[in-house]
């Protein structure tokens, strides 16, 4: 199981999303918890900055669609 999948399966994505969804002006395009999980995956793949999420985005065969840099 890949990091973001594990985060979904354990309820981490849902928990973080529930905690943060009230901070959005409208419905989020990407679940806040999923953004956090994608960032964690990028760090695990040696990213040194938030823009490093591109490392995860380039491996779409392993990960679901990943949020854009501006969303992060």
mmCIF file of the N, C-alpha and C atoms, coordinates in Angstrom:
data_MODEL
# 
_entry.id   MODEL 
# 
loop_
_atom_site.group_PDB 
_atom_site.id 
_atom_site.type_symbol 
_atom_site.label_atom_id 
_atom_site.label_alt_id 
_atom_site.label_comp_id 
_atom_site.label_asym_id 
_atom_site.label_entity_id 
_atom_site.label_seq_id 
_atom_site.pdbx_PDB_ins_code 
_atom_site.Cartn_x 
_atom_site.Cartn_y 
_atom_site.Cartn_z 
_atom_site.occupancy 
_atom_site.B_iso_or_equiv 
_atom_site.pdbx_formal_charge 
_atom_site.auth_seq_id 
_atom_site.auth_comp_id 
_atom_site.auth_asym_id 
_atom_site.auth_atom_id 
_atom_site.pdbx_PDB_model_num 
ATOM 1   N N  . UNK A 1 1  ? 0.841   -1.166 0.000   1.00 0.00 ? 1  UNK A N  1 
ATOM 2   C CA . UNK A 1 1  ? 0.000   0.000  0.000   1.00 0.00 ? 1  UNK A CA 1 
ATOM 3   C C  . UNK A 1 1  ? 0.893   1.239  0.000   1.00 0.00 ? 1  UNK A C  1 
ATOM 4   N N  . UNK A 1 2  ? 0.632   2.169  -0.883  1.00 0.00 ? 2  UNK A N  1 
ATOM 5   C CA . UNK A 1 2  ? 1.399   3.412  -1.002  1.00 0.00 ? 2  UNK A CA 1 
ATOM 6   C C  . UNK A 1 2  ? 0.926   4.378  0.085   1.00 0.00 ? 2  UNK A C  1 
ATOM 7   N N  . UNK A 1 3  ? 1.766   5.328  0.476   1.00 0.00 ? 3  UNK A N  1 
ATOM 8   C CA . UNK A 1 3  ? 1.495   6.243  1.578   1.00 0.00 ? 3  UNK A CA 1 
ATOM 9   C C  . UNK A 1 3  ? 0.121   6.870  1.578   1.00 0.00 ? 3  UNK A C  1 
ATOM 10  N N  . UNK A 1 4  ? -0.295  7.487  0.470   1.00 0.00 ? 4  UNK A N  1 
ATOM 11  C CA . UNK A 1 4  ? -1.593  8.150  0.423   1.00 0.00 ? 4  UNK A CA 1 
ATOM 12  C C  . UNK A 1 4  ? -2.719  7.124  0.538   1.00 0.00 ? 4  UNK A C  1 
ATOM 13  N N  . UNK A 1 5  ? -2.531  5.943  -0.047  1.00 0.00 ? 5  UNK A N  1 
ATOM 14  C CA . UNK A 1 5  ? -3.540  4.888  0.088   1.00 0.00 ? 5  UNK A CA 1 
ATOM 15  C C  . UNK A 1 5  ? -3.660  4.448  1.539   1.00 0.00 ? 5  UNK A C  1 
ATOM 16  N N  . UNK A 1 6  ? -2.546  4.327  2.219   1.00 0.00 ? 6  UNK A N  1 
ATOM 17  C CA . UNK A 1 6  ? -2.555  3.956  3.628   1.00 0.00 ? 6  UNK A CA 1 
ATOM 18  C C  . UNK A 1 6  ? -3.237  5.041  4.452   1.00 0.00 ? 6  UNK A C  1 
ATOM 19  N N  . UNK A 1 7  ? -2.975  6.296  4.111   1.00 0.00 ? 7  UNK A N  1 
ATOM 20  C CA . UNK A 1 7  ? -3.612  7.408  4.820   1.00 0.00 ? 7  UNK A CA 1 
ATOM 21  C C  . UNK A 1 7  ? -5.122  7.375  4.635   1.00 0.00 ? 7  UNK A C  1 
ATOM 22  N N  . UNK A 1 8  ? -5.578  7.013  3.449   1.00 0.00 ? 8  UNK A N  1 
ATOM 23  C CA . UNK A 1 8  ? -7.020  6.876  3.195   1.00 0.00 ? 8  UNK A CA 1 
ATOM 24  C C  . UNK A 1 8  ? -7.575  5.703  3.996   1.00 0.00 ? 8  UNK A C  1 
ATOM 25  N N  . UNK A 1 9  ? -6.896  4.562  3.931   1.00 0.00 ? 9  UNK A N  1 
ATOM 26  C CA . UNK A 1 9  ? -7.395  3.339  4.580   1.00 0.00 ? 9  UNK A CA 1 
ATOM 27  C C  . UNK A 1 9  ? -7.469  3.468  6.095   1.00 0.00 ? 9  UNK A C  1 
ATOM 28  N N  . UNK A 1 10 ? -6.564  4.217  6.689   1.00 0.00 ? 10 UNK A N  1 
ATOM 29  C CA . UNK A 1 10 ? -6.548  4.357  8.146   1.00 0.00 ? 10 UNK A CA 1 
ATOM 30  C C  . UNK A 1 10 ? -7.474  5.456  8.653   1.00 0.00 ? 10 UNK A C  1 
ATOM 31  N N  . UNK A 1 11 ? -8.033  6.233  7.736   1.00 0.00 ? 11 UNK A N  1 
ATOM 32  C CA . UNK A 1 11 ? -8.934  7.306  8.134   1.00 0.00 ? 11 UNK A CA 1 
ATOM 33  C C  . UNK A 1 11 ? -8.252  8.647  8.342   1.00 0.00 ? 11 UNK A C  1 
ATOM 34  N N  . UNK A 1 12 ? -6.938  8.703  8.110   1.00 0.00 ? 12 UNK A N  1 
ATOM 35  C CA . UNK A 1 12 ? -6.209  9.951  8.297   1.00 0.00 ? 12 UNK A CA 1 
ATOM 36  C C  . UNK A 1 12 ? -6.710  11.034 7.351   1.00 0.00 ? 12 UNK A C  1 
ATOM 37  N N  . UNK A 1 13 ? -6.902  10.692 6.083   1.00 0.00 ? 13 UNK A N  1 
ATOM 38  C CA . UNK A 1 13 ? -7.370  11.671 5.101   1.00 0.00 ? 13 UNK A CA 1 
ATOM 39  C C  . UNK A 1 13 ? -8.732  12.218 5.512   1.00 0.00 ? 13 UNK A C  1 
ATOM 40  N N  . UNK A 1 14 ? -9.639  11.334 5.895   1.00 0.00 ? 14 UNK A N  1 
ATOM 41  C CA . UNK A 1 14 ? -10.973 11.768 6.312   1.00 0.00 ? 14 UNK A CA 1 
ATOM 42  C C  . UNK A 1 14 ? -10.940 12.625 7.563   1.00 0.00 ? 14 UNK A C  1 
ATOM 43  N N  . UNK A 1 15 ? -10.110 12.246 8.524   1.00 0.00 ? 15 UNK A N  1 
ATOM 44  C CA . UNK A 1 15 ? -10.006 12.999 9.768   1.00 0.00 ? 15 UNK A CA 1 
ATOM 45  C C  . UNK A 1 15 ? -9.458  14.399 9.564   1.00 0.00 ? 15 UNK A C  1 
ATOM 46  N N  . UNK A 1 16 ? -8.389  14.507 8.783   1.00 0.00 ? 16 UNK A N  1 
ATOM 47  C CA . UNK A 1 16 ? -7.799  15.822 8.513   1.00 0.00 ? 16 UNK A CA 1 
ATOM 48  C C  . UNK A 1 16 ? -8.773  16.663 7.689   1.00 0.00 ? 16 UNK A C  1 
ATOM 49  N N  . UNK A 1 17 ? -9.425  16.038 6.717   1.00 0.00 ? 17 UNK A N  1 
ATOM 50  C CA . UNK A 1 17 ? -10.387 16.765 5.885   1.00 0.00 ? 17 UNK A CA 1 
ATOM 51  C C  . UNK A 1 17 ? -11.544 17.298 6.725   1.00 0.00 ? 17 UNK A C  1 
ATOM 52  N N  . UNK A 1 18 ? -12.065 16.472 7.620   1.00 0.00 ? 18 UNK A N  1 
ATOM 53  C CA . UNK A 1 18 ? -13.162 16.893 8.490   1.00 0.00 ? 18 UNK A CA 1 
ATOM 54  C C  . UNK A 1 18 ? -12.736 18.061 9.369   1.00 0.00 ? 18 UNK A C  1 
ATOM 55  N N  . UNK A 1 19 ? -11.517 18.008 9.879   1.00 0.00 ? 19 UNK A N  1 
ATOM 56  C CA . UNK A 1 19 ? -11.023 19.062 10.757  1.00 0.00 ? 19 UNK A CA 1 
ATOM 57  C C  . UNK A 1 19 ? -10.809 20.379 10.007  1.00 0.00 ? 19 UNK A C  1 
ATOM 58  N N  . UNK A 1 20 ? -10.455 20.323 8.726   1.00 0.00 ? 20 UNK A N  1 
ATOM 59  C CA . UNK A 1 20 ? -10.105 21.532 7.989   1.00 0.00 ? 20 UNK A CA 1 
ATOM 60  C C  . UNK A 1 20 ? -11.181 22.061 7.052   1.00 0.00 ? 20 UNK A C  1 
ATOM 61  N N  . UNK A 1 21 ? -12.192 21.269 6.739   1.00 0.00 ? 21 UNK A N  1 
ATOM 62  C CA . UNK A 1 21 ? -13.155 21.673 5.710   1.00 0.00 ? 21 UNK A CA 1 
ATOM 63  C C  . UNK A 1 21 ? -13.885 22.968 6.073   1.00 0.00 ? 21 UNK A C  1 
ATOM 64  N N  . UNK A 1 22 ? -14.082 23.252 7.341   1.00 0.00 ? 22 UNK A N  1 
ATOM 65  C CA . UNK A 1 22 ? -14.751 24.488 7.747   1.00 0.00 ? 22 UNK A CA 1 
ATOM 66  C C  . UNK A 1 22 ? -13.898 25.729 7.518   1.00 0.00 ? 22 UNK A C  1 
ATOM 67  N N  . UNK A 1 23 ? -12.620 25.556 7.212   1.00 0.00 ? 23 UNK A N  1 
ATOM 68  C CA . UNK A 1 23 ? -11.747 26.697 6.960   1.00 0.00 ? 23 UNK A CA 1 
ATOM 69  C C  . UNK A 1 23 ? -11.815 27.147 5.503   1.00 0.00 ? 23 UNK A C  1 
ATOM 70  N N  . UNK A 1 24 ? -12.530 26.415 4.660   1.00 0.00 ? 24 UNK A N  1 
ATOM 71  C CA . UNK A 1 24 ? -12.664 26.735 3.243   1.00 0.00 ? 24 UNK A CA 1 
ATOM 72  C C  . UNK A 1 24 ? -13.892 27.614 3.022   1.00 0.00 ? 24 UNK A C  1 
ATOM 73  N N  . UNK A 1 25 ? -13.821 28.501 2.048   1.00 0.00 ? 25 UNK A N  1 
ATOM 74  C CA . UNK A 1 25 ? -14.961 29.365 1.721   1.00 0.00 ? 25 UNK A CA 1 
ATOM 75  C C  . UNK A 1 25 ? -16.049 28.606 0.979   1.00 0.00 ? 25 UNK A C  1 
ATOM 76  N N  . UNK A 1 26 ? -15.684 27.598 0.272   1.00 0.00 ? 26 UNK A N  1 
ATOM 77  C CA . UNK A 1 26 ? -16.621 26.763 -0.476  1.00 0.00 ? 26 UNK A CA 1 
ATOM 78  C C  . UNK A 1 26 ? -16.158 25.335 -0.384  1.00 0.00 ? 26 UNK A C  1 
ATOM 79  N N  . UNK A 1 27 ? -16.792 24.445 -1.119  1.00 0.00 ? 27 UNK A N  1 
ATOM 80  C CA . UNK A 1 27 ? -16.342 23.054 -1.073  1.00 0.00 ? 27 UNK A CA 1 
ATOM 81  C C  . UNK A 1 27 ? -14.953 22.907 -1.707  1.00 0.00 ? 27 UNK A C  1 
ATOM 82  N N  . UNK A 1 28 ? -14.060 22.184 -1.056  1.00 0.00 ? 28 UNK A N  1 
ATOM 83  C CA . UNK A 1 28 ? -12.710 22.011 -1.616  1.00 0.00 ? 28 UNK A CA 1 
ATOM 84  C C  . UNK A 1 28 ? -12.730 21.117 -2.851  1.00 0.00 ? 28 UNK A C  1 
ATOM 85  N N  . UNK A 1 29 ? -11.869 21.416 -3.790  1.00 0.00 ? 29 UNK A N  1 
ATOM 86  C CA . UNK A 1 29 ? -11.729 20.573 -4.985  1.00 0.00 ? 29 UNK A CA 1 
ATOM 87  C C  . UNK A 1 29 ? -11.019 19.280 -4.609  1.00 0.00 ? 29 UNK A C  1 
ATOM 88  N N  . UNK A 1 30 ? -10.006 19.391 -3.769  1.00 0.00 ? 30 UNK A N  1 
ATOM 89  C CA . UNK A 1 30 ? -9.256  18.233 -3.282  1.00 0.00 ? 30 UNK A CA 1 
ATOM 90  C C  . UNK A 1 30 ? -9.443  18.159 -1.771  1.00 0.00 ? 30 UNK A C  1 
ATOM 91  N N  . UNK A 1 31 ? -9.655  16.977 -1.257  1.00 0.00 ? 31 UNK A N  1 
ATOM 92  C CA . UNK A 1 31 ? -9.809  16.806 0.190   1.00 0.00 ? 31 UNK A CA 1 
ATOM 93  C C  . UNK A 1 31 ? -8.537  17.291 0.887   1.00 0.00 ? 31 UNK A C  1 
ATOM 94  N N  . UNK A 1 32 ? -8.682  18.164 1.891   1.00 0.00 ? 32 UNK A N  1 
ATOM 95  C CA . UNK A 1 32 ? -7.492  18.677 2.586   1.00 0.00 ? 32 UNK A CA 1 
ATOM 96  C C  . UNK A 1 32 ? -6.587  17.566 3.110   1.00 0.00 ? 32 UNK A C  1 
ATOM 97  N N  . UNK A 1 33 ? -7.169  16.491 3.591   1.00 0.00 ? 33 UNK A N  1 
ATOM 98  C CA . UNK A 1 33 ? -6.364  15.378 4.087   1.00 0.00 ? 33 UNK A CA 1 
ATOM 99  C C  . UNK A 1 33 ? -5.567  14.713 2.991   1.00 0.00 ? 33 UNK A C  1 
ATOM 100 N N  . UNK A 1 34 ? -6.126  14.690 1.801   1.00 0.00 ? 34 UNK A N  1 
ATOM 101 C CA . UNK A 1 34 ? -5.410  14.093 0.665   1.00 0.00 ? 34 UNK A CA 1 
ATOM 102 C C  . UNK A 1 34 ? -4.219  14.965 0.276   1.00 0.00 ? 34 UNK A C  1 
ATOM 103 N N  . UNK A 1 35 ? -4.376  16.282 0.361   1.00 0.00 ? 35 UNK A N  1 
ATOM 104 C CA . UNK A 1 35 ? -3.263  17.185 0.065   1.00 0.00 ? 35 UNK A CA 1 
ATOM 105 C C  . UNK A 1 35 ? -2.121  16.916 1.041   1.00 0.00 ? 35 UNK A C  1 
ATOM 106 N N  . UNK A 1 36 ? -2.455  16.752 2.316   1.00 0.00 ? 36 UNK A N  1 
ATOM 107 C CA . UNK A 1 36 ? -1.435  16.458 3.334   1.00 0.00 ? 36 UNK A CA 1 
ATOM 108 C C  . UNK A 1 36 ? -0.753  15.122 3.030   1.00 0.00 ? 36 UNK A C  1 
ATOM 109 N N  . UNK A 1 37 ? -1.547  14.123 2.660   1.00 0.00 ? 37 UNK A N  1 
ATOM 110 C CA . UNK A 1 37 ? -0.981  12.811 2.331   1.00 0.00 ? 37 UNK A CA 1 
ATOM 111 C C  . UNK A 1 37 ? -0.077  12.890 1.105   1.00 0.00 ? 37 UNK A C  1 
ATOM 112 N N  . UNK A 1 38 ? -0.485  13.673 0.094   1.00 0.00 ? 38 UNK A N  1 
ATOM 113 C CA . UNK A 1 38 ? 0.350   13.840 -1.095  1.00 0.00 ? 38 UNK A CA 1 
ATOM 114 C C  . UNK A 1 38 ? 1.664   14.526 -0.748  1.00 0.00 ? 38 UNK A C  1 
ATOM 115 N N  . UNK A 1 39 ? 1.607   15.509 0.143   1.00 0.00 ? 39 UNK A N  1 
ATOM 116 C CA . UNK A 1 39 ? 2.840   16.167 0.582   1.00 0.00 ? 39 UNK A CA 1 
ATOM 117 C C  . UNK A 1 39 ? 3.749   15.189 1.315   1.00 0.00 ? 39 UNK A C  1 
ATOM 118 N N  . UNK A 1 40 ? 3.162   14.348 2.151   1.00 0.00 ? 40 UNK A N  1 
ATOM 119 C CA . UNK A 1 40 ? 3.956   13.348 2.866   1.00 0.00 ? 40 UNK A CA 1 
ATOM 120 C C  . UNK A 1 40 ? 4.622   12.388 1.877   1.00 0.00 ? 40 UNK A C  1 
ATOM 121 N N  . UNK A 1 41 ? 3.881   11.991 0.845   1.00 0.00 ? 41 UNK A N  1 
ATOM 122 C CA . UNK A 1 41 ? 4.465   11.125 -0.183  1.00 0.00 ? 41 UNK A CA 1 
ATOM 123 C C  . UNK A 1 41 ? 5.620   11.820 -0.900  1.00 0.00 ? 41 UNK A C  1 
ATOM 124 N N  . UNK A 1 42 ? 5.456   13.105 -1.184  1.00 0.00 ? 42 UNK A N  1 
ATOM 125 C CA . UNK A 1 42 ? 6.532   13.814 -1.883  1.00 0.00 ? 42 UNK A CA 1 
ATOM 126 C C  . UNK A 1 42 ? 7.779   13.927 -1.007  1.00 0.00 ? 42 UNK A C  1 
ATOM 127 N N  . UNK A 1 43 ? 7.588   14.139 0.295   1.00 0.00 ? 43 UNK A N  1 
ATOM 128 C CA . UNK A 1 43 ? 8.733   14.191 1.211   1.00 0.00 ? 43 UNK A CA 1 
ATOM 129 C C  . UNK A 1 43 ? 9.424   12.830 1.258   1.00 0.00 ? 43 UNK A C  1 
ATOM 130 N N  . UNK A 1 44 ? 8.626   11.771 1.284   1.00 0.00 ? 44 UNK A N  1 
ATOM 131 C CA . UNK A 1 44 ? 9.191   10.416 1.296   1.00 0.00 ? 44 UNK A CA 1 
ATOM 132 C C  . UNK A 1 44 ? 9.964   10.124 0.009   1.00 0.00 ? 44 UNK A C  1 
ATOM 133 N N  . UNK A 1 45 ? 9.619   10.843 -1.058  1.00 0.00 ? 45 UNK A N  1 
ATOM 134 C CA . UNK A 1 45 ? 10.310  10.682 -2.338  1.00 0.00 ? 45 UNK A CA 1 
ATOM 135 C C  . UNK A 1 45 ? 11.380  11.748 -2.541  1.00 0.00 ? 45 UNK A C  1 
ATOM 136 N N  . UNK A 1 46 ? 11.903  12.280 -1.420  1.00 0.00 ? 46 UNK A N  1 
ATOM 137 C CA . UNK A 1 46 ? 13.045  13.176 -1.395  1.00 0.00 ? 46 UNK A CA 1 
ATOM 138 C C  . UNK A 1 46 ? 12.772  14.602 -1.841  1.00 0.00 ? 46 UNK A C  1 
ATOM 139 N N  . UNK A 1 47 ? 11.522  15.054 -1.803  1.00 0.00 ? 47 UNK A N  1 
ATOM 140 C CA . UNK A 1 47 ? 11.235  16.458 -2.104  1.00 0.00 ? 47 UNK A CA 1 
ATOM 141 C C  . UNK A 1 47 ? 11.805  17.333 -0.999  1.00 0.00 ? 47 UNK A C  1 
ATOM 142 N N  . UNK A 1 48 ? 12.277  18.490 -1.382  1.00 0.00 ? 48 UNK A N  1 
ATOM 143 C CA . UNK A 1 48 ? 12.842  19.418 -0.405  1.00 0.00 ? 48 UNK A CA 1 
ATOM 144 C C  . UNK A 1 48 ? 11.989  20.666 -0.222  1.00 0.00 ? 48 UNK A C  1 
ATOM 145 N N  . UNK A 1 49 ? 10.929  20.803 -1.019  1.00 0.00 ? 49 UNK A N  1 
ATOM 146 C CA . UNK A 1 49 ? 10.027  21.947 -0.914  1.00 0.00 ? 49 UNK A CA 1 
ATOM 147 C C  . UNK A 1 49 ? 8.641   21.493 -1.359  1.00 0.00 ? 49 UNK A C  1 
ATOM 148 N N  . UNK A 1 50 ? 7.639   22.329 -1.100  1.00 0.00 ? 50 UNK A N  1 
ATOM 149 C CA . UNK A 1 50 ? 6.275   21.947 -1.463  1.00 0.00 ? 50 UNK A CA 1 
ATOM 150 C C  . UNK A 1 50 ? 6.137   21.695 -2.957  1.00 0.00 ? 50 UNK A C  1 
ATOM 151 N N  . UNK A 1 51 ? 6.885   22.411 -3.774  1.00 0.00 ? 51 UNK A N  1 
ATOM 152 C CA . UNK A 1 51 ? 6.837   22.194 -5.220  1.00 0.00 ? 51 UNK A CA 1 
ATOM 153 C C  . UNK A 1 51 ? 7.326   20.797 -5.595  1.00 0.00 ? 51 UNK A C  1 
ATOM 154 N N  . UNK A 1 52 ? 7.975   20.116 -4.673  1.00 0.00 ? 52 UNK A N  1 
ATOM 155 C CA . UNK A 1 52 ? 8.438   18.755 -4.904  1.00 0.00 ? 52 UNK A CA 1 
ATOM 156 C C  . UNK A 1 52 ? 7.314   17.758 -5.066  1.00 0.00 ? 52 UNK A C  1 
ATOM 157 N N  . UNK A 1 53 ? 6.083   18.195 -4.863  1.00 0.00 ? 53 UNK A N  1 
ATOM 158 C CA . UNK A 1 53 ? 4.940   17.310 -5.074  1.00 0.00 ? 53 UNK A CA 1 
ATOM 159 C C  . UNK A 1 53 ? 4.903   16.838 -6.531  1.00 0.00 ? 53 UNK A C  1 
ATOM 160 N N  . UNK A 1 54 ? 5.601   17.574 -7.394  1.00 0.00 ? 54 UNK A N  1 
ATOM 161 C CA . UNK A 1 54 ? 5.726   17.157 -8.792  1.00 0.00 ? 54 UNK A CA 1 
ATOM 162 C C  . UNK A 1 54 ? 6.327   15.756 -8.891  1.00 0.00 ? 54 UNK A C  1 
ATOM 163 N N  . UNK A 1 55 ? 7.197   15.392 -7.954  1.00 0.00 ? 55 UNK A N  1 
ATOM 164 C CA . UNK A 1 55 ? 7.782   14.045 -7.939  1.00 0.00 ? 55 UNK A CA 1 
ATOM 165 C C  . UNK A 1 55 ? 6.706   12.973 -7.839  1.00 0.00 ? 55 UNK A C  1 
ATOM 166 N N  . UNK A 1 56 ? 5.691   13.235 -7.036  1.00 0.00 ? 56 UNK A N  1 
ATOM 167 C CA . UNK A 1 56 ? 4.587   12.286 -6.878  1.00 0.00 ? 56 UNK A CA 1 
ATOM 168 C C  . UNK A 1 56 ? 3.674   12.351 -8.102  1.00 0.00 ? 56 UNK A C  1 
ATOM 169 N N  . UNK A 1 57 ? 3.424   13.558 -8.598  1.00 0.00 ? 57 UNK A N  1 
ATOM 170 C CA . UNK A 1 57 ? 2.539   13.736 -9.748  1.00 0.00 ? 57 UNK A CA 1 
ATOM 171 C C  . UNK A 1 57 ? 3.077   12.998 -10.972 1.00 0.00 ? 57 UNK A C  1 
ATOM 172 N N  . UNK A 1 58 ? 4.392   12.926 -11.111 1.00 0.00 ? 58 UNK A N  1 
ATOM 173 C CA . UNK A 1 58 ? 5.000   12.242 -12.260 1.00 0.00 ? 58 UNK A CA 1 
ATOM 174 C C  . UNK A 1 58 ? 4.837   10.730 -12.194 1.00 0.00 ? 58 UNK A C  1 
ATOM 175 N N  . UNK A 1 59 ? 4.427   10.206 -11.071 1.00 0.00 ? 59 UNK A N  1 
ATOM 176 C CA . UNK A 1 59 ? 4.253   8.753  -10.909 1.00 0.00 ? 59 UNK A CA 1 
ATOM 177 C C  . UNK A 1 59 ? 2.776   8.409  -10.781 1.00 0.00 ? 59 UNK A C  1 
ATOM 178 N N  . UNK A 1 60 ? 1.967   8.939  -11.704 1.00 0.00 ? 60 UNK A N  1 
ATOM 179 C CA . UNK A 1 60 ? 0.520   8.758  -11.633 1.00 0.00 ? 60 UNK A CA 1 
ATOM 180 C C  . UNK A 1 60 ? 0.108   7.286  -11.672 1.00 0.00 ? 60 UNK A C  1 
ATOM 181 N N  . UNK A 1 61 ? 0.961   6.430  -12.240 1.00 0.00 ? 61 UNK A N  1 
ATOM 182 C CA . UNK A 1 61 ? 0.627   5.006  -12.250 1.00 0.00 ? 61 UNK A CA 1 
ATOM 183 C C  . UNK A 1 61 ? 0.620   4.430  -10.828 1.00 0.00 ? 61 UNK A C  1 
ATOM 184 N N  . UNK A 1 62 ? 1.322   5.067  -9.897  1.00 0.00 ? 62 UNK A N  1 
ATOM 185 C CA . UNK A 1 62 ? 1.341   4.614  -8.509  1.00 0.00 ? 62 UNK A CA 1 
ATOM 186 C C  . UNK A 1 62 ? 0.354   5.378  -7.629  1.00 0.00 ? 62 UNK A C  1 
ATOM 187 N N  . UNK A 1 63 ? 0.131   6.634  -7.970  1.00 0.00 ? 63 UNK A N  1 
ATOM 188 C CA . UNK A 1 63 ? -0.699  7.499  -7.144  1.00 0.00 ? 63 UNK A CA 1 
ATOM 189 C C  . UNK A 1 63 ? -1.919  7.943  -7.932  1.00 0.00 ? 63 UNK A C  1 
ATOM 190 N N  . UNK A 1 64 ? -2.981  8.250  -7.238  1.00 0.00 ? 64 UNK A N  1 
ATOM 191 C CA . UNK A 1 64 ? -4.124  8.860  -7.873  1.00 0.00 ? 64 UNK A CA 1 
ATOM 192 C C  . UNK A 1 64 ? -3.731  10.267 -8.311  1.00 0.00 ? 64 UNK A C  1 
ATOM 193 N N  . UNK A 1 65 ? -4.612  10.968 -9.049  1.00 0.00 ? 65 UNK A N  1 
ATOM 194 C CA . UNK A 1 65 ? -4.270  12.341 -9.413  1.00 0.00 ? 65 UNK A CA 1 
ATOM 195 C C  . UNK A 1 65 ? -3.877  13.154 -8.178  1.00 0.00 ? 65 UNK A C  1 
ATOM 196 N N  . UNK A 1 66 ? -2.839  13.942 -8.326  1.00 0.00 ? 66 UNK A N  1 
ATOM 197 C CA . UNK A 1 66 ? -2.259  14.705 -7.219  1.00 0.00 ? 66 UNK A CA 1 
ATOM 198 C C  . UNK A 1 66 ? -2.596  16.184 -7.420  1.00 0.00 ? 66 UNK A C  1 
ATOM 199 N N  . UNK A 1 67 ? -2.774  16.888 -6.328  1.00 0.00 ? 67 UNK A N  1 
ATOM 200 C CA . UNK A 1 67 ? -3.111  18.308 -6.384  1.00 0.00 ? 67 UNK A CA 1 
ATOM 201 C C  . UNK A 1 67 ? -2.034  19.123 -7.092  1.00 0.00 ? 67 UNK A C  1 
ATOM 202 N N  . UNK A 1 68 ? -2.433  20.275 -7.590  1.00 0.00 ? 68 UNK A N  1 
ATOM 203 C CA . UNK A 1 68 ? -1.499  21.154 -8.282  1.00 0.00 ? 68 UNK A CA 1 
ATOM 204 C C  . UNK A 1 68 ? -0.636  21.918 -7.286  1.00 0.00 ? 68 UNK A C  1 
ATOM 205 N N  . UNK A 1 69 ? 0.438   22.500 -7.771  1.00 0.00 ? 69 UNK A N  1 
ATOM 206 C CA . UNK A 1 69 ? 1.311   23.305 -6.908  1.00 0.00 ? 69 UNK A CA 1 
ATOM 207 C C  . UNK A 1 69 ? 0.555   24.446 -6.234  1.00 0.00 ? 69 UNK A C  1 
ATOM 208 N N  . UNK A 1 70 ? -0.287  25.210 -6.976  1.00 0.00 ? 70 UNK A N  1 
ATOM 209 C CA . UNK A 1 70 ? -1.014  26.298 -6.296  1.00 0.00 ? 70 UNK A CA 1 
ATOM 210 C C  . UNK A 1 70 ? -1.953  25.805 -5.195  1.00 0.00 ? 70 UNK A C  1 
ATOM 211 N N  . UNK A 1 71 ? -2.548  24.636 -5.367  1.00 0.00 ? 71 UNK A N  1 
ATOM 212 C CA . UNK A 1 71 ? -3.430  24.091 -4.344  1.00 0.00 ? 71 UNK A CA 1 
ATOM 213 C C  . UNK A 1 71 ? -2.646  23.736 -3.096  1.00 0.00 ? 71 UNK A C  1 
ATOM 214 N N  . UNK A 1 72 ? -1.460  23.174 -3.279  1.00 0.00 ? 72 UNK A N  1 
ATOM 215 C CA . UNK A 1 72 ? -0.612  22.827 -2.147  1.00 0.00 ? 72 UNK A CA 1 
ATOM 216 C C  . UNK A 1 72 ? -0.243  24.086 -1.402  1.00 0.00 ? 72 UNK A C  1 
# 
